[in-house]
Amino acid sequence: MAANNDDVSGQLALEFSQTSLNYKIQEAVQEYLVKPQVTSSNVFKSLQHYLTDLGWKNAIGNQVYTRLNRYTDSSFGVSESSTYKEKLTYIRKAQENWEKKIAKSFNTMCKQQSLELVKKIQHELDLCYNSNVDRYQNILIQRSKSDEWQIRADLDSLGKFDNSSVSMLDLNDSCGYHMHEFGNLQFIYSVKDFYEIVTSVRNPAIEDNLSFFNSHWGVMNLHFKVKELEDFKKQFKDLSTNVYHSSIKDRKYQNKTARLEEERLKLGKKVVEKNHAPLSREFSKRGCPRSLRGQLWKQMLGVSLEEVDLYYYEQLVKHVCSYDMLVDKLIRKDIRLTSANDSHYFPFEDLFYQAMLAFTRDTAVLKHFNNSSATPSKAYHKGKSESPENLIIYPPNVAPICYLFEDCESIYFVLRELYTRFFFRLHTLSSHPQGILNLCVTFESLLQSHYPRLFYHLREIKAQPLKIAFKWMMFAFSGYLSPEDVLLLWDKIIAYYSLEVLSVLAVAIFAFRKDNLMQAQTLENVERIMADISQIQIIPLLQSYLFMGNL
């Protein structure tokens, strides 16, 4: 453990040395040391007071705190799996096979439908086959100057809340993408494909006839040690019904709601003014007031937009304008089929699209692969070396963030932090306590332990509960709950620094609808019962499941 802590300390020091805050502090120290009143006898103490008065001490604390969370697990202290790549061989091999399947699917789609991986005005195509990783890597061809100018003009107009006539369709046309082309595109994999991979992972060292598997009714073949209900009661104690929770209509407080909300908002403003990440996390465990949620999320995730960050984002947009990628089409089709057809999200289509395009060009995202069992799908700029600064990677889907910010820069950097801290674990195979494998095992364990009749009934009619709940957890309930409830749920993920609430909520939803589910006789009946969960209020449901036991 000591060696592990030394590794974490060294990594934190290296990361901090590369931040703009480090350079600002160095400048402040240099300015202070040349002052005539500074003497060698009191330099360290007086310098400490000087930095504290300027607010640097708090800023340093926030930087260290938000980065430290990447290398620690909230429940188990420093986690070995958070500082090393996947150590279990059978899971590592399963992830490698999954990546090969994705690459094969991508290349097959391109070949069967004669689609170009990259596109130029002359429709040129360059491919480079890397036999070492058994995948194609698309080498990007630079756009023509006229295309680049037009796209830049359109991107500059995106996300501005005015009467601009620029639309996403205009941007597609300027890129050379037309809506009829999207019909030829197929997504690389589906939820069903990933579900089958997840449920097929098993430890070859464990025999099938062990008592654990004989008594286990689910489809997961992994014998992970997961938390029990009592563990979650302790972990999420701030969800107790004895504590008022922001933005929730609770009959217990119905005559005091307005006053309690006002008090909560006043306290929240004080927390935001303090700009102290640990304090923001503790406050947010009982809910974020709507008007302060964006600021609190930024503080908890360590996002502070400075001039260097705005410049960085500007460079990403420049790469979007300069290089054309097939994945841009896939992103566009995904948004057209989801966000653009969703009454909750279609007003933010332009903002979300621009943030997603920038994500594919951001090499900083690659850092999370140091702590992941996955290997990034990637492409290199034509004429450039295969080095990190010339690399392109592929994005997540986090639309609800657009409710919190009006500017693309804030949306983008919060999206990036959410993905690299949490959501990448939902579509990669690993033994990490926050990974999708552990979440699935936790879901089945909780449901079988506390609702065995329901679990057994669903199993008998061949409607495995995980088959229904998997898509909820894979997308962190985005697109299934109302936007407000998705944001309330993500409040908990960020504040508790844990994805485990996804498993707990999935079990609570099954418990909530258990009477109807017990009447179902087919998988189709179960799917209809669970098809729409958008009206469920998640905080009262979690409170009932965890602390009231009346589900």
ZAMARGU-4260 file (C-alpha; in steps of 0.2 Angstrom, whole numbers, plus 5000, padded with zeros to 4 digits):
<rodrens>
0) 5000/5000/5000 | 5014/5012/5004 | 5022/5009/4987 | 5005/5012/4979 | 5003/5028/4988
5) 5020/5034/4982 | 5015/5030/4964 | 5000/5040/4966 | 5009/5055/4974 | 5022/5055/4960
10) 5008/5055/4947 | 4999/5069/4956 | 5015/5079/4957 | 5018/5076/4938 | 5001/5081/4933
15) 5001/5097/4944 | 5017/5102/4937 | 5009/5103/4919 | 4994/5114/4924 | 4992/5132/4921
20) 4990/5135/4940 | 5008/5129/4943 | 5015/5142/4931 | 5004/5155/4939 | 5010/5151/4957
25) 5028/5151/4951 | 5026/5168/4944 | 5018/5174/4961 | 5032/5167/4971 | 5045/5175/4960
30) 5036/5192/4962 | 5035/5190/4981 | 5053/5184/4983 | 5060/5200/4975 | 5051/5211/4988
35) 5063/5220/5000 | 5053/5215/5016 | 5056/5197/5013 | 5071/5190/5022 | 5078/5172/5023
40) 5073/5170/5041 | 5054/5171/5038 | 5053/5167/5019 | 5044/5151/5021 | 5031/5156/5033
45) 5028/5173/5025 | 5026/5165/5008 | 5013/5153/5014 | 5003/5167/5021 | 5005/5177/5005
50) 4999/5162/4994 | 4984/5159/5006 | 4979/5177/5005 | 4979/5177/4986 | 4968/5161/4986
55) 4982/5149/4979 | 4981/5138/4994 | 4963/5134/4991 | 4966/5132/4972 | 4980/5120/4975
60) 4969/5110/4987 | 4956/5108/4974 | 4968/5103/4960 | 4975/5089/4971 | 4958/5084/4978
65) 4950/5082/4961 | 4965/5073/4954 | 4967/5062/4969 | 4949/5055/4966 | 4955/5047/4950
70) 4967/5036/4959 | 4957/5032/4974 | 4940/5022/4977 | 4928/5031/4988 | 4924/5015/4998
75) 4941/5005/4998 | 4954/5019/4999 | 4968/5018/4986 | 4963/5005/4974 | 4976/4995/4965
80) 4965/4993/4949 | 4964/5012/4948 | 4982/5014/4945 | 4986/4999/4935 | 4979/4992/4919
85) 4968/4976/4920 | 4977/4962/4930 | 4964/4948/4927 | 4970/4939/4911 | 4953/4932/4906
90) 4945/4950/4907 | 4959/4957/4898 | 4958/4945/4884 | 4939/4947/4883 | 4941/4966/4881
95) 4954/4963/4867 | 4942/4951/4858 | 4928/4965/4860 | 4939/4978/4852 | 4944/4966/4838
100) 4925/4963/4835 | 4922/4982/4834 | 4936/4985/4822 | 4930/4971/4811 | 4912/4977/4811
105) 4918/4995/4807 | 4928/4989/4792 | 4915/4977/4786 | 4902/4991/4785 | 4914/5002/4775
110) 4918/4988/4763 | 4900/4982/4760 | 4893/4999/4758 | 4908/5006/4749 | 4910/5020/4762
115) 4925/5030/4764 | 4934/5031/4780 | 4940/5048/4776 | 4934/5061/4763 | 4941/5074/4753
120) 4933/5085/4739 | 4941/5073/4726 | 4935/5058/4736 | 4953/5052/4739 | 4955/5037/4751
125) 4971/5032/4760 | 4971/5016/4772 | 4985/5009/4782 | 4983/4992/4789 | 4991/4988/4806
130) 4993/4969/4807 | 4999/4970/4825 | 4982/4976/4832 | 4972/4968/4818 | 4963/4984/4813
135) 4962/4997/4800 | 4968/5015/4805 | 4961/5029/4794 | 4973/5042/4789 | 4965/5059/4789
140) 4965/5070/4773 | 4964/5088/4775 | 4949/5098/4769 | 4950/5110/4755 | 4952/5128/4760
145) 4934/5133/4754 | 4926/5118/4764 | 4937/5123/4780 | 4931/5141/4778 | 4913/5137/4777
150) 4913/5124/4791 | 4922/5137/4802 | 4909/5150/4799 | 4895/5137/4803 | 4903/5131/4819
155) 4906/5149/4825 | 4887/5151/4823 | 4882/5135/4833 | 4876/5136/4850 | 4872/5155/4850
160) 4855/5158/4856 | 4849/5171/4843 | 4840/5171/4826 | 4854/5163/4817 | 4848/5154/4801
165) 4863/5141/4803 | 4857/5124/4807 | 4864/5107/4809 | 4858/5102/4792 | 4868/5117/4785
170) 4883/5111/4793 | 4881/5093/4786 | 4879/5100/4769 | 4895/5111/4771 | 4904/5095/4776
175) 4897/5086/4761 | 4885/5075/4772 | 4867/5074/4766 | 4853/5066/4776 | 4850/5052/4763
180) 4868/5046/4766 | 4864/5042/4784 | 4853/5028/4779 | 4868/5018/4773 | 4877/5019/4789
185) 4876/5006/4802 | 4881/5008/4820 | 4897/4998/4825 | 4888/4988/4839 | 4872/4988/4848
190) 4867/4987/4867 | 4863/4968/4863 | 4880/4965/4856 | 4889/4972/4872 | 4876/4963/4883
195) 4881/4947/4876 | 4900/4950/4878 | 4897/4955/4896 | 4887/4940/4900 | 4899/4928/4892
200) 4914/4934/4903 | 4919/4920/4915 | 4933/4915/4925 | 4940/4899/4917 | 4948/4894/4934
205) 4931/4892/4942 | 4922/4875/4939 | 4903/4876/4933 | 4898/4864/4947 | 4903/4875/4961
210) 4888/4879/4973 | 4889/4898/4970 | 4884/4895/4952 | 4871/4882/4957 | 4862/4895/4968
215) 4864/4910/4957 | 4849/4913/4945 | 4857/4927/4935 | 4867/4927/4919 | 4883/4934/4925
220) 4896/4921/4927 | 4908/4931/4938 | 4911/4928/4957 | 4915/4946/4962 | 4914/4952/4980
225) 4901/4966/4979 | 4892/4977/4992 | 4876/4972/5001 | 4861/4983/5004 | 4868/4987/5022
230) 4884/4994/5014 | 4874/5005/5002 | 4863/5012/5017 | 4879/5018/5025 | 4887/5024/5009
235) 4871/5034/5004 | 4866/5039/5021 | 4863/5057/5015 | 4848/5051/5005 | 4839/5046/5021
240) 4821/5052/5023 | 4826/5061/5039 | 4836/5074/5028 | 4828/5087/5016 | 4834/5084/4998
245) 4834/5098/4985 | 4822/5099/4971 | 4811/5085/4978 | 4793/5087/4982 | 4791/5077/4998
250) 4774/5077/5007 | 4784/5076/5024 | 4790/5094/5020 | 4775/5100/5010 | 4772/5115/5021
255) 4790/5120/5022 | 4796/5116/5005 | 4798/5134/4999 | 4807/5140/5015 | 4819/5124/5015
260) 4823/5127/4996 | 4827/5145/5000 | 4838/5140/5014 | 4846/5127/5004 | 4849/5140/4990
265) 4857/5152/5002 | 4869/5139/5008 | 4873/5133/4991 | 4878/5151/4986 | 4890/5151/5001
270) 4897/5134/4996 | 4900/5140/4978 | 4909/5156/4984 | 4921/5146/4995 | 4926/5136/4979
275) 4931/5121/4989 | 4929/5105/4980 | 4927/5093/4996 | 4914/5106/5003 | 4904/5106/4986
280) 4904/5087/4986 | 4897/5086/5003 | 4884/5099/5000 | 4879/5090/4983 | 4875/5074/4992
285) 4859/5081/4997 | 4855/5088/4980 | 4861/5103/4969 | 4849/5118/4968 | 4845/5119/4949
290) 4852/5137/4948 | 4869/5131/4956 | 4871/5114/4948 | 4882/5119/4934 | 4894/5129/4946
295) 4894/5115/4958 | 4898/5102/4945 | 4913/5112/4939 | 4920/5113/4956 | 4918/5095/4960
300) 4925/5090/4943 | 4939/5103/4944 | 4934/5112/4929 | 4939/5131/4929 | 4939/5139/4912
305) 4954/5150/4910 | 4961/5158/4895 | 4972/5143/4891 | 4957/5132/4891 | 4947/5143/4879
310) 4962/5143/4868 | 4963/5124/4869 | 4945/5122/4864 | 4948/5134/4850 | 4962/5122/4843
315) 4950/5108/4844 | 4937/5117/4834 | 4951/5121/4821 | 4955/5103/4819 | 4936/5099/4816
320) 4937/5112/4802 | 4953/5105/4795 | 4950/5087/4795 | 4935/5076/4789 | 4931/5059/4797
325) 4918/5046/4794 | 4915/5045/4813 | 4908/5063/4811 | 4894/5055/4801 | 4891/5042/4814
330) 4890/5055/4828 | 4878/5065/4817 | 4866/5050/4814 | 4867/5045/4832 | 4861/5063/4837
335) 4848/5063/4823 | 4840/5046/4830 | 4841/5051/4848 | 4843/5069/4854 | 4836/5077/4838
340) 4820/5066/4840 | 4818/5069/4859 | 4808/5083/4864 | 4819/5086/4879 | 4835/5087/4870
345) 4832/5093/4852 | 4834/5112/4856 | 4852/5108/4861 | 4857/5098/4846 | 4869/5111/4839
350) 4878/5113/4856 | 4880/5094/4858 | 4886/5091/4841 | 4900/5103/4842 | 4905/5096/4859
355) 4905/5079/4852 | 4916/5084/4837 | 4928/5092/4848 | 4929/5076/4858 | 4935/5066/4844
360) 4950/5077/4841 | 4955/5079/4859 | 4971/5069/4863 | 4969/5073/4882 | 4955/5060/4883
365) 4968/5047/4880 | 4975/5049/4897 | 4960/5039/4905 | 4966/5023/4895 | 4981/5023/4907
370) 4968/5017/4920 | 4957/5007/4908 | 4958/4989/4901 | 4953/4997/4884 | 4963/5002/4869
375) 4957/5017/4860 | 4951/5016/4842 | 4961/5029/4833 | 4967/5038/4817 | 4981/5048/4812
380) 4982/5064/4802 | 4989/5062/4784 | 5007/5066/4783 | 5009/5066/4802 | 5018/5054/4813
385) 5009/5041/4823 | 5012/5051/4839 | 4999/5056/4853 | 4998/5074/4847 | 4992/5068/4830
390) 4979/5056/4836 | 4960/5056/4834 | 4949/5046/4846 | 4930/5042/4847 | 4917/5049/4858
395) 4903/5046/4872 | 4885/5052/4873 | 4881/5064/4887 | 4867/5075/4881 | 4859/5081/4898
400) 4874/5092/4901 | 4867/5104/4889 | 4854/5109/4902 | 4867/5116/4913 | 4877/5128/4902
405) 4875/5140/4888 | 4892/5140/4881 | 4900/5126/4871 | 4917/5127/4881 | 4909/5123/4898
410) 4898/5109/4890 | 4914/5101/4882 | 4925/5102/4897 | 4912/5095/4909 | 4908/5081/4897
415) 4926/5077/4895 | 4928/5076/4914 | 4912/5065/4916 | 4918/5053/4903 | 4936/5051/4908
420) 4932/5050/4927 | 4916/5039/4926 | 4907/5034/4910 | 4921/5026/4901 | 4919/5012/4913
425) 4902/5008/4907 | 4907/5002/4890 | 4924/4993/4894 | 4927/4977/4902 | 4937/4977/4919
430) 4937/4971/4936 | 4936/4988/4943 | 4923/4991/4957 | 4915/5004/4946 | 4916/4994/4930
435) 4901/4988/4921 | 4905/4970/4926 | 4904/4974/4944 | 4888/4984/4942 | 4879/4970/4933
440) 4885/4957/4947 | 4879/4970/4960 | 4862/4972/4952 | 4859/4953/4951 | 4865/4950/4969
445) 4854/4963/4976 | 4839/4958/4967 | 4840/4940/4970 | 4844/4943/4989 | 4830/4954/4992
450) 4817/4950/4979 | 4820/4931/4976 | 4802/4927/4971 | 4802/4941/4958 | 4819/4936/4951
455) 4814/4917/4951 | 4798/4921/4941 | 4807/4932/4928 | 4820/4918/4926 | 4806/4905/4923
460) 4798/4915/4910 | 4815/4918/4902 | 4815/4937/4905 | 4832/4939/4914 | 4831/4955/4924
465) 4849/4960/4918 | 4843/4960/4900 | 4831/4974/4904 | 4842/4984/4916 | 4858/4983/4906
470) 4854/4997/4894 | 4849/5008/4909 | 4866/5006/4917 | 4876/5006/4901 | 4869/5024/4897
475) 4868/5030/4915 | 4849/5031/4913 | 4852/5045/4900 | 4837/5044/4887 | 4827/5033/4899
480) 4823/5045/4914 | 4817/5063/4912 | 4832/5076/4910 | 4829/5082/4928 | 4830/5065/4936
485) 4845/5061/4925 | 4854/5076/4932 | 4848/5072/4950 | 4856/5054/4947 | 4872/5062/4940
490) 4873/5073/4956 | 4874/5057/4966 | 4887/5050/4954 | 4899/5065/4955 | 4896/5069/4974
495) 4898/5051/4980 | 4911/5048/4966 | 4903/5031/4963 | 4893/5023/4948 | 4886/5010/4960
500) 4870/5020/4962 | 4866/5014/4945 | 4864/4996/4951 | 4854/5002/4966 | 4842/5012/4956
505) 4840/4998/4943 | 4835/4986/4958 | 4823/4999/4965 | 4814/5001/4949 | 4811/4982/4948
510) 4805/4982/4966 | 4794/4997/4962 | 4785/4987/4948 | 4786/4970/4955 | 4767/4968/4957
515) 4765/4970/4938 | 4780/4960/4934 | 4774/4945/4944 | 4759/4945/4933 | 4769/4945/4917
520) 4770/4928/4908 | 4782/4932/4893 | 4797/4942/4890 | 4787/4954/4879 | 4775/4957/4894
525) 4790/4962/4904 | 4798/4973/4891 | 4781/4982/4889 | 4780/4985/4908 | 4798/4992/4909
530) 4798/5001/4893 | 4794/5018/4900 | 4802/5023/4916 | 4803/5042/4912 | 4789/5047/4925
535) 4798/5039/4939 | 4805/5051/4953 | 4822/5043/4957 | 4826/5051/4974 | 4810/5046/4983
540) 4812/5029/4975 | 4830/5027/4981 | 4824/5033/4998 | 4810/5020/4999 | 4821/5006/4993
545) 4836/5010/5005 | 4828/5016/5020 | 4810/5013/5021 | 4809/4995/5015 | 4791/4997/5008
550) 4794/4993/4990
</rodrens>
